[in-house]
């Protein structure tokens, strides 16, 4: 009888632990991060900024039906340059920033920690809520893009491209959510938590790309290669990870999009585009994941020890 009672108590304790976590996850997802207007606006912005222009700008009557690379390259360009790398990452950072810091400042976190739910479950519930929100808005907007593309150009096989962007968006989602979540646990001012990742995104994918050609002056003696600056260039690593997906799922030749990020370069001898191979795409992917894990781990352990009162 005592064994049976002990097992029943363990089961009840497990239910008590899981149920508050699920309630918090649901509340965060639908009442804070992903209210219906936010869902709709995020999806609209993701679709309007880039993909829609490519879909309507290509004339079906002027296309060589045997060459589908125009879609892989054109849509890939706007997703890598704008939609996923900038718009999506900013949406994720803005959604993640207030998760911890704002609730601590407003005093609502004190109410949470006083309930029968551990800080680990609070942290995980909020993280999963933002992740779910990000995954859904990207999945829906990308599905709309691919369905409309197929409707206008029925000869184009959209599935490989869909998989490439979906997986790449997960890399962006995990990286910037982990980075912002870590900052939200450490910094006290929500505004600062928001400014840092958004400023970093703008610098990384806009400002630095504009000035990076200056580092490439001088041929083989350019500063970018001489001092191995590509190791610290996260825009290069993101594009290199994107190339890993393209190389395995899409059958297209190297394009200008990879030259912009120094994943590829022009061969002076023949004028062809060849890959630089500074580092392996696998290395870039591991580096990005490692930075994300480090950022969210530091944030979690700081949150675990942080005085909430």
Secondary structure, 3 states (H helix, E strand, C coil): CHHHHHHHHHHHHHHHHHHHHHHHHHHHHHHHHCCHHHHHHHHHHHHHCCHHHHHHHCCHHHCCCCCCHHHHHHHHHHHHHHHHHHHHHHHHHHHHHCCCHHHHHHCHHHHHHCCCCCHHHHHHHHHHHHHHHHHHHHHHHHHHHHHHHHHHCCCCCCHHHHHHHHHHHHHHHHHHHHHHHHHHHHCCCHHHHHHHHHHHHHHHHHHHHHHHHHHCCCHHHCHHHHCCHHHCCHHHHHHHHHHHHHHHHCCCCCCHHHHHCCCEEECCCCCCEEECCCCCHHHHHHHHHHHHHHHHHHHHHHHHHCCCC
